[in-house]
Amino acid sequence: MDVIVYSSTGCEYCKRIKTDLANWGLPYEERNVTENEAYFEDLHAKGIYSVPVTFIGEHPIIGYRPNAMKKKLLELGVLSTNVPSEEAKKAEDEEAQAESVFTPLSAALVDDVYDFLIIGAGPAGSSAAVYSSRSRLKTLVIDKAPTAGALALTHKIANYPGVLGEVSGLELLTLMRRQAKQFGATFVRSNIMGVDFTGDLKAVHLPEGTVRARAVFVAVGSRGRTAKVKGEDRFEGRGVSYCATCDAAFFQGRVVAVVGDNAEAAEDAIQLSRFAKEVHVFMPSKKWSSDAEYSQLEGLGHVHVYPAHPLREVTGEDTLSGIVVKTPDGDHEVKVDGVFIYLSGNQPGTDFLGESVARDADGYVEVDAFLRTNVDGVFAGGDARRTPVKQAVVAAADGAIAAMSADKHVNKRSRVMAQYS
């Protein structure tokens, strides 16, 4: 049975599909739409406006979906055994290494009293554990899902200081956690049921029991995007896209929408402006995020930006015909040929704190320059506080500050003592 991969130049997911097919020992024909515009028309005729697309006979698999592709290959008898993809093998190995840092939460661990208890093992929590354990604070780190945080799910990081080349977010976190564990920190998996910060010993309630500590660092992440808008799934790859590098050329001379207010939305709107007849940028908030470089969009007559116009729905019958956005005057439908969506969740996961510490209207914990909350001995950082930019290195810096502040509190020092060596 013929296997045909429609790809484009510079498409990272196209490379992964070709790697998987090669590892599975399956020959395939590649049709690069960047190099041959006739291949655009092949996909347009089938109502597809995205790459990669892998045709297994007449069955299309849109996007990089190795499990769906493997399942279809097995159903059709093209693959005789369930051979894992290169991506799957790498992910399994990374997860195994990440899990090896975590210790089962025994009764002895629950009954102990700690100098420093860290809630969250992301870059802020893991960095804090490095500094606190090196300061000889008895440190316990609790995380409910150590391989599912924002950084852990990041595929590629190339700008973390001191780390040459590219690593995945989970690889970077595992390095941090191993370093902290080497200094004596203990990492466990559990869910936080509630807290009591009223006494000198702070209590954190878990299903396994109550853990107590002299200082606590709230280093939880933000909640990701929990649901897609109505119609988004239906037209994914058929007018809904998430990558202008991959799919911009499909919309040559057409009208497209970009939904988002972050750096990726601004960057891809610029990319799309080189192909599309009109680009409408609908921002869910009133202004661009602080890391968005949008100056190149200003002055382009065919690019229109609409602040505070969140996406409500993707519409169409057999093909995508438009989107519905919320305007000051109510919901409004806009006719477009395609929509590029760059939305992510950004609400801090601090609901479990209740009224125990001061939080703002969006749930961010209010802290001072030393990351102290309004409760003595309780600190917060990373995505739990309102940071100027959300970057792993910023969260890691928060962890260092919180740990040194906790050391001052626990050891009753007159000032924060920095670690210089």
N, C-alpha and C positions, 0 to 999 in steps of 0.2 A: 504494500500500500504506500502511495506517495506521501511524503512529508514535505511541506513547503513552509518556510519561515519568511514572512514579510518583516523586514527590518528597516532601520534608518541609521545613517552615520551618526556616531556619538551616543547611541542608545544603550545604556548600561544593561537594561533588562534583556535586550536582544542578545547581547554577549552571553548572558547567563543561560538563556535558552539553548544557544548553540553549544555551550559547554556541556549542558545536561545531555543533549542529544548525542554528542560525541562520546560522553561517558557511558551512555546506554548502548553504544555501538550501532546507532541508527543513522543511515545516510539521509541527507535532506538537501533540498534545493533552496538556496537563499535568494530572495528577491528584495533588493535594496531600493526603497522608494526614493531615496535621496539621489541615487545614481540613475534611476530610470523612472521618469514621470509616468510612463504607461502603467506602472504598477500601482500608482495612485488610483488610476481609473478602475483597475481591477477591484480594489477595495471599495471605492465609492459605489461601484455597481452593486456591491453586496451590502451597502449601508454601513460600512465600517470606516471610522475616521481616526484610527489609532494604530500604533505599532507598539510592541510586537504582536503579530498574529501568527499563530501556527495552525496550518491546515493539515489535518490528518485525514487524508482522502477528502471528503466533502465537509468534514466536521471542523469548524473553527474554534480555537482556544484563544480568546482575546486577552492580552496582557501576559505578565509573567506569573503563571499559575502552575508550578511544577507538579503539584499533587493532582490537579484536575487533568493535566496532560498525561501524566503517568496512568491515571485511572482509565482514561479513554484508550490509551495504547494497550493496556491490559485487556479491556473489554473487546477490542477489535483483534486481539491476538497478535499485535505487532511486537509487544514485549511478552516474553514467556515467564519472567519472574519479576517480582516487585523490587527492582533495583533502585536504591535511594539516589536522589539527585545530588550533585556536588554541593548545592546550597544546603540541602537537608543534612548531609553528612557533616558539613562545617558547623551548622547550627547546633546539631546534637552534641558535637564535641565541645563547643563553646559553653553550652548549657551545663554539660557534665562538669566542666572545670569550674564554672560559676557556683554550682551547687556544692562542690567539694569544700568550699570555704565555710559553709553553714553547718552548725552543730545541732543535733536534735535537742529540743527544749525539754530537759529533764526536770524532775521535781527539785533536785538540788540547785539547779540554775534559777528556778523560780523563787525559791526560798532565800536566796542570797541577797545581800544588799550591795548596791553598786555605787561607785563615785559618780559615774556619768552614764546615763542611759540615752541612747540615740534612737529616735523613731524615724526609720528610713535609711536604706543603704545605697542611695544614689550617690552622685558625686559630692554633695554637701555632707551627707552622713558618713560616707566612707573616708573622706578627707578628715572630718572631725575625729574619726576613730584612729586615724594615723597619729594625729597630734596628741590626742588625749592619752592613748595607750603608751606613747613614747614618753609622756610626762608622768607615767606610772599611775595614772588614774585607772581604777578598775572599771573597764568599759564593756557595756553590753549594747549591741546593735540589733534592733528588731525590724524586720521587713516582712511584709505579707506575701510579696511576689518579687523576689530579687532579680528575675530575668524578664520582667514585664514593664519596667519603668521607661520613661521617655528616652533616657540615654541608652539603656540596655537594648532598646529596640532600634536604635540608630544604626543604619547599615555601615556608614563609612564616616570616619573622622580623620581629617588630615591637618588640623590646625591646633591640636592640643600641644602646649609648650613642652619641649623636651622629648616628645614622642615622634621619632622620624617615620616617614612613610604614612600609610593608611592603616587604621585599625578599626574594628567595629566598636560600638559603644560598650557592648558586653565585655569585650576583651579588655578595654580600658578600665572598666569598673572592677573586673576580676583582679587586675594588677593592683589597684588601690586597696581592695579588700584583703588580698594576700599580704600586702605590706603591713596593714593594720593588724592582721592576725599574727604576723611575725613579731610584732611589738607587744602582743598579749591581749588584743581585743577579742571578744567572743561575738560571733554572728549567729542569730537564730531566726527561724521563720515563725511568725505568729500574726494574729490580727489584734488590733487595739480595740477593746470594747468600751473603754472610757478611761478618764484620768481624774486624779484628785491631787491638786497642787497646793492644798491649804497648809500642810504641815512642813516641818523642816525636811522630812523625808518625803519625796514626791512619789505618789503611787500611780502605777500604770496597770490597768486591769486587762488581763488576757483570758482567753478561754481556759488556759492551763492554770491560772491563778493570778496573783497580784505581785508584780515586781516593784521594788522600791529602790530609789536612788537619791543621792544628795543633789544632783543636778540633772536636768533633762534638756535635750536638744531636739526640737521639732524640725525634722528635715524631710518631711513628706513632699512628694511631687505634686504636680497639677493633674487634674483629671483630663484624659484625652477626649477626643471627639467620640461621643458615645453613640450617635445615630446619624445616618445620612438623611438628607432632605428627601421629600417625596419625589419619586421619579428618577432619582440619581442612579440607583442600581440598574434600573430598566434600560437606561441609555448609556451605561458605562462602555466605553469603546465605540459607541455609535453616536458620538456627539459630545459626551462627557469625557473629559480628559483631566489628567493631573500632571502632565509634563509637556511643556512647550517645545523643549529640545527634541522630544520624540515626535510630536504631532503637529507642530505649527504649520508645516508645509502642506498639510491636508486642507488648510483653511485659506489658501492663497485666494485673494480677491473676495473673501467672504466676511460676514459679520460675526464677531465672537464676543463673548463676555468673559471677564476674569473676575472671580469672586475671592476676595481676601484683602488683607491690609498689612501682610508681613513682607519680609524681604523676598521670599520666593515669588509671591504674587507680583511684586514690582518688577523683579528680574524677568519673569516670564511674560509680563505685559509688554515690556520692551522688545523681547524676542518676537512676540506675536505682531507687534506693530510693523514689523518688516515684511509681513506676509498678508495680513488681513486688511480688508478695505476699511473696516471700522472695528475699534476695540473699545468696549464699554467695561470700565472697571467699577465693580460694586463692592464697596467696603462695608463690612459689618459694623465698624466703629466710626467715630467721627474723624479720626486722623490715622496716618500711617504709623506703624510701629517704629520704634527708635532705630532699628537696624535696617530699615527699608531705604534703598537708594532709588528714589523715584524722580530725580531731577531731569533725567533724559526723557521722561514722559511729558514734561511741561513744554508747551509750545507746539506739540504735535496736533495738528488740526483734526486728525481722524481718531484721536484717543480722547475719551471722555471719562472723567472720574466722578463718582457719586458717593460721597461720604454718607455714613449712617443709612445704608440701603442693604440690609441683610437678605440673603437668599431664602426664599420660602419653598420653591418647587421648581422642578424641571418638567417641562410640558411637551406633549407631542402625542401623535397617534402611532403610525408605523415608524415615523422618524422624528427626531427631536425638532421642535419648531420654535421653542423659546424657553424663557424662565420667568418665574414670578418673584418679584422683590418687594420688600416692605418699604414704602415711602412715607413721608410725613402725612400724606393724604390718604394712606391706605395701601393695600396690595395693588401692584401694577404689573401687567404682563409685558415683557420686552421680547420682540422677535429677534432671535439669533440663530446662527447655523451651528454653533458649538459653544460650550462653556467649559472653562478651565477653573477648577475648584482648588483653593488653597486655604482650607479651614482647619483649625486644630483647637482642641479644648485648652483653656487656660485658667480654669477655676481651681484654686488650691484645694487639696484634699484634707481640709482641716476641720470638717464637721464634727469629728469625734471630740474636739476640744470643748465644744459647747461654750459656756460662759467662763471657763477656767482661766483664760487669758484674753486680753483685749484684741479684737480683730476688727478690720474695717468692713464696710458694707459688702465687699466682694469676698470676704472670708480670709483675706491676707492677715497674718499675725503682725501686729504693730511692734516694732523693735527700735532700739537706738543704734548708735554707731558700733557698739560692742555686741549687737544682736541680743541684748537683754529685753525681755518682755516686761510687762508691768508687774510680774510675779518674780520675786527674788529667787534665783536659782533655775529659772526656766528661760531657755534661749530658743530662737527660731531663725531659720535661714533657708537658702536655696529658693525653690518655688513656693515655699510656705510664706515667704515675705514678698513684698512688692519690690522686685529688683528692677534696675534700669534696663537691663537686657537679660534674656534667658539664654545663658551659655554655660557649658559644663565648667569652664575655668572660673567663671564668676561664682557658681555654686560651690566649687571646691575651695575658693577663697573664703566664702562664708563659713565653711566647715572649720577651716583653720582658726578664724577669729572666734567662733563659738567655743571651740575646744580650749583655747587659751583663756577666754573669759570664764569658762567653767572651772578651769584650774585655779584661777584667782578666787572664785567663789568657794570651792571645796576646801582649798588650803588657807582660806582667809588671808590672802595676800593684800597688800595695800594698793598694788597696781598689777596690770597684766604683764606677764613676763613672756617675751618673744622667744622662740626657738631659733637659734642661729646656726646650729650645726646638726 
